């Protein structure tokens, strides 16, 4: 019972505030109507975009109220450009008109019903103390016990109706969400744009990775293997004439081949680190933290295996971030947290450095963002001057 009473009280407050905002919105609608009328004379045309922009303030207030009532955020549907061409502006006007027409009446009833019901019950109990009877909230006077019984029944009925306040409040909030959230077509359009940008980022990251691999193989491994072939050819020609010189060339060829093999292993690790296969993401990240010159604390809260592409991306994100911490942060400690669910992987990297990290400063953050966006993930950077710096990355795993 106590829970239901608290729910009713919360709903009544919500509807009562809606009654006050409804009264205010009538003045807003009158102002917009005045601007529209003045547009007929050409005077209100410059003010029309400003008017449509200003009405977003009270509408945002209603959007936040409804979101708190429903327990879920309602995203703003506004798009860049003129508010006159934005479909959300028409939906805002529709909400103002609907709420202005119904919100005040609903709010008044939400306040009057419980108060009136309580008064009815009290009147039925104490009417006999007044010689001339006692007037009720329904405008009749109780002068006898039958009328007192009618007063009591009506009071109970009014309180029973007031118990529907949570449903009415939820209906009002749901209506607000349906009108004040982005339209389905707009959401789909924005999602298509996001996916197109994500695809472009993936293609760009893939192209950059291929160019890097080609450069590493061409400038490093291929050059060393070509040197080995050349040294072996020269050694073969000198073997009969100058065996000592031939042996020296064979030794150099062996050293060169060893270096080429080491470079080839480095390139292979840059494609997919073997540690991920052997030890999983948590073990690979722990190995990165152990090799980092800055002391690192690794907190693994989720050890579930993710798709190989996601784990590889997470590995390189952590590696690049630790490189940034080492080179640019001035920190003496960093913290790495791996968390998430079956559908997402959360990476949180913090340090106690000087802060002031900037993507445009060439610190590798732009590359991290491209890698994250290629997986349709999100990245959040917090690095105020003076520190600390915190990088949060969320990677979807439903590939």
N, C-alpha and C positions, 0 to 999 in steps of 0.2 A: 504493500500500500504506500509506504514511504517513497519507494522508487517511482510509482505512478504519480504521486503528488508532485515530486520534483520535476518529472517530465512535463506535467501540465503547467507548472509554474514557468519552466523554461519556454514552453511553447507560447504561453500567454505573453511573456515579455517580448518574444520575437514578433508576435502579431501586434502588440501594442506599439513597438518601435516602427513596425510597418505602417500603422495608422498615422503616426507622425510624419514619416517620410512620404506617405501618400498625399497628405495635405500640402507638403512642400512641393511635390512634383506637379501639382496643379498649377502652381505659379510658374514652374519651369515650362510646362506645356503652353501656358498662355504667352510666355515670352517667345517661344519658338513660333507660335501661331502669329504673333505680332510681326516677327521678322519675315515670315512668309508673306503676310499681307503687304508689308512694305516692299517686298520684292516686285510686286505688281507695278509699283511706281519707280522701280530701279534703285531705290535708296537702300533696301535691305540686302541686295545681292552681295556686296562685299562682306556683310556681317553674317551671311548664312553659314559659310564654313566655320567661322568662329563659334557660332551658336551650336553647331553639331559637335564641335570639339568640346565645348563646355559641358554639354549634357553627359559626357562620358564620366565626369566626376561623380555625380549622384548615382549613375548606373554602376560604376565600379564599387561604390559603397554597398549597393544591393547585391552585387556579385559576391563580395566578400562575406556579407551576412548569410546569403544562401549557401555558400561553400562551408562556412562554419556549421550551419544547421545540418547539412547533409554529410558532413565529415569527409568531404573530398574537394580538391581544388577545382575551380572553374576557370579555365584559361581565358585570357582576353582574346577576342576574335578580331581585333583591329589589325588592319594591314597598312603598309606604307602607301602614301598617296593622299589624294583629296578625300576628306571625310564624306563629301557629297556622293562619291562613287562607291564608297565602302558599303556593302550589304549590311554590315553590322550596325550602321547608323539607323537604318530603317527598323531593324530589330530592337534597337534601343528605344526608339519612339513607340514601337508597339508595346514594349514592356511598360514604359512610362504611362501610356494611356490605360493599359489593363490594370496596372497596380493603382493608378490614380482613381479608377472607377470602383475597384473592389477592396483595396487595402484598407481604406479608412473605415468602411462599413464593417469589414471582418474584424478589424482591430477593436472597434467600439464594442461589438458583441462579445469579443473575447474578454474584455474587461468587465462589461456589464453583467454577463451571465453569472459568473461566480459570486460577484459582489451582491447582485440581486438575489441569488439563491440563498446566500447566507442571511441576508436581511429578511427574506421570507420565513426562514426557519426561526430566526430570533423573534420576529413579530408573532408567529404562531405560538411561541412559548410565553411571551410576556404581555399579550394584548389585554389580559384581564386586569393588569395593574393600572390601566388607564380607563377612567370612567366613561369616556365617550368613544372608546375603541382606539385602534391604531391603524394608520394607513399603511398599506404595503407598497412594495416597489412596482406592483402591477396596477396601481391607481384604484384599488378598492379598499374599503375600511373593514377591518375585522371587528365585529361586535358580538360574535357568538362562536361557540365551539365548532359548529359545522363550517363556518367561514374560516376558522382557525385551521381545521383539517384541510380545507381546500388550499389555504395559504401554505401549509406544510408540504402538501403533495406538489404544488407548483414549484416550491423552492427546491425540493429534491430533484424534480425534473430539470430545472435550470442548471443545477450542478452536474447532473448526468450528461446534459448536452455539453457543458463546459469541459467534460473529460475528453471530448473529441478534439480538443485544441491541438494536441500533438499531430493528429492526422491532417488537420487543416493547415498547420504550420508547415508540415512536410509537403503538402500539395502546393502551397505558395512557393516554397523553396524550389521544388521540382519544376514548377512553371518558370521560375526565374532562370533556372539552369537551361531549360529548353530554349529560351529566347535569348539569353545573354551569353551562351557558350558559342563557339564557332559552329557555323552551319556544316552539315555533313559534306557538302560539296567543297567547301573551303578547306576543311580538314584534309580531304582527299587530295586536293590540289597542292596544299602545303606539303603533304607527305610525299607526293610525287616529286616535288621540287627538292625535298631533303634527300630522297633516294637518288635522284639524278646527281646531286652534289656529292653524295657518298660514293656513287659509282665513278664519278670523275676523279674523286680523291683516290679511290682504289686503283684506277687505271694509272694515275700519275705516280702513286707510290710503287706500283708494279713496274712501270717503266723506269723509274729512278733506280729500283733494285736491280733490274736487268742491266742497266748501264753501269752500275757499280760493279756487278759481278764481271761484266765484260772487261771493264777497266782493270780490275784486280787480276783477272786471268791473263789479259793481254800484256799489261805492263809488268806483272810480277812473275807468275808461274810460267807463262809461255816463253818469256825472255830467258828465264833460267834453264828451261828444258832445251831451248835452242842453243844456249851456251854449252850445255852438256853434250849435245850432238856435235857441235863444232870441236869441242875439246877431245871427244873420242875419235873423231876423224883425224885430227892432227896427231894424236897419240898413235893411231894405227899407222900413219905414214912414217913416224919417227921410230917405230918399235925396233926396226932392224938397224937403223943408222945410229940412233942415240937412245938406248934403252932407259938410261937414267932420266932423261928429259921426258920420255914417254910415261914413265912411272909417275913423275911429278904431275903431268897433265891428267893422268888417271885419278890421282888423289884429288886434284882440283875438281874434276868432273864428279867424283863421288860427293865432295862437299857441296857442290852446286846442286846436285840431285837431291841431297838431304834438305837443303834450303828450299828447293822447289816443292818437295813433299810437305814441308812444314807450312809453306804458304798455301798449298792446296788444302791442307787440313783447316787452316784458318778460314779460307773461303767457304769450305763445307760447313764449318760451325756457324758462319754468318748466315747460311741458308736455313739450317735447322740444327740448333745445338744438340749434340748427342746426350748432354746432361738431362735434357727434357725426357728423352726416352728411358734413360737409365734410372733417374731419380725423381722424375716428375717436376712440376712447376715449383713446388715448395723447396725441393732439394736444389734445383738450379738457381733459384733466387737466393737461397742461403749461401750457395757457393759464390755468387756475385757479391753478396754482402761481405763474405770472408776476404775476398780479394780487394775490396774497396779500401783505399787509404784512410777514409773517414770511418770511425767506429759506427757500426750499424746494428740495430736491434730488429730482428725479423719476428713478426707475430702472424702465424698462419692459423686462421680461424676456420678455413674451409680447405680440406685436402682432396676434394672431389676432382677427378680428372676431367678436363675440358677438351674440346676438339683441338687437334694438333695446331691448326692455324691460330687459334685464340691463345694457346699457351706460348707459341713462338712470338706472337705480337706482344704478349704480356712480358715475356723475357726481355725482349729488346727495349720495351718501354722502361723497365726497371734499370736495365744496363745504361741507357742514355740518361736517365734521371740521375743515377749515381755518378755518372761522368760529369754532369752539370754541377752536382753537389761538390764534387772534388775540385773542379776548376773554378767555379764562380761564386759559391755561396759563402766561403769563409767559415763554414760550420765545423764543429768538432764531434757532432753526433747526428745520426739520421735514424729514422724509424720507418720500417716498411711493414705494411699490413696487407695481407691477402684475405679477402672475405668474399661473400656473395652467396648466391643461391644456385639451384640447378640450372637456371636460365641466364644468370649474369655472373660476371667476375668483377669484383671491386678491388682496385689497387689504390692504396693510400700511402704516399711517400712524404714524410715531413723531415725538416732539418731545423736546427737552431742557429742558422746562419744570419747573414746581414739583410736578407730579403731583397726586394726591388727587382725580382726576376721579370723579364720582359721578352715576349715572343719575338719582337722585332729586333732584339739585340744579338741574334745569331747564336743563341745558347742551346740550340737543338730542340727547343720547345715547339717550334713550328713543325719540325719533322715528327715529333711525338703526336701532335694534333692530327697531322695527315694520316698517320698510322692508325690512330683511334677512329677517325672519321671513315676510314676505309672499311671498318667493321660496323659502321652505323652506331658507334659508341659515343659517349659524352666525356668531356674533360673539363675540370674546374681547377683553376689556379688561384691561390691566395698567397700573395707575397708582398705585404706592406713594407715600406722602408723601415729598416731596423729588424725585420723578421717577425716571426718565423715564416718559412715558406712551406706551403702544403699543396701537393698535387693529387687530385682525386680523379681516377679514371674508372669508368664503368664500361665493360665490354659485354655485349650480348653473346650468349653461347649457343643460341638456337640457330645454328648455321645449316 
